[in-house]
Amino acid sequence: EVTSEQGANKRNYAYVNKILKNWENRGFKTIADVDAAEKQRQIDLEQKYNKPAFNKYSKPVKQEILPDWFDKNQQEAPKQPEMTEEEREEKKKAYEEVMRKLGRGDELEAKA
């Protein structure tokens, strides 16, 4: 057991030593420097993985240019005047007359 623990300790020591050497090479003097670098690394990773993936086979979406008259038509949509009560009655009578001629007069009386 003692020899296996010593081997594990050597690996742990080598790992920690390598990290400390890396920090020294990067110019970190305090733990605050290390924390700031780690935060920046996390931000960089998020930006890297959150940006849209580039697919060399995909084509860019073509943006069509609309003609000037399109906007004018949207703004100048004509409003239909509302029907007066007399016009409604005339249309209703004309509709009923057509329905009677088609033989559906009994349906109209059932609805009324």
C-alpha positions, -999 to +999 in steps of 0.1 A: +000+000+000+028+024+008+044+021-026+011+027-044+004+058-023+039+071-031+033+066-068+000+085-066+017+113-047+044+115-074+017+119-101-001+145-080+031+164-073+040+163-110+005+176-120+005+204-095+041+213-104+032+215-141+003+238-134+025+261-113+051+262-140+024+271-165+012+300-143+048+312-139+054+312-177+022+331-182+033+358-157+008+352-130+020+365-096-012+362-075-043+340-072-063+371-084-043+370-117-052+333-121-089+339-113-091+368-138-075+346-165-099+317-157-129+341-160-117+354-193-111+318-205-147+310-196-160+340-215-140+331-245-153+295-245-189+308-242-185+331-271-168+303-292-196+278-286-225+303-287-218+318-321-236+303-351-217+275-368-203+281-403-212+255-428-192+258-460-221+242-479-248+265-467-256+295-488-264+329-474-300+339-473-308+363-501-325+395-489-350+408-515-354+445-521-390+455-522-402+481-548-413+515-537-449+509-546-452+480-521-449+504-491-473+528-507-499+501-512-495+491-475-500+526-463-529+535-487-551+505-481-585+517-492-612+513-466-645+500-477-674+522-467-698+506-443-732+496-456-762+516-446-792+498-430-811+502-463-783+486-483-782+457-459-820+452-462-817+452-500-789+427-500-808+405-476-840+406-497-819+398-529-803+369-511-837+355-499-851+359-534-822+339-549-826+312-522-863+309-529-857+305-566-832+277-558-858+260-537-843+267-504-869+291-491-880+267-464-845+269-449-847+307-447-881+305-428-866+280-404-837+303-395-860+333-390 
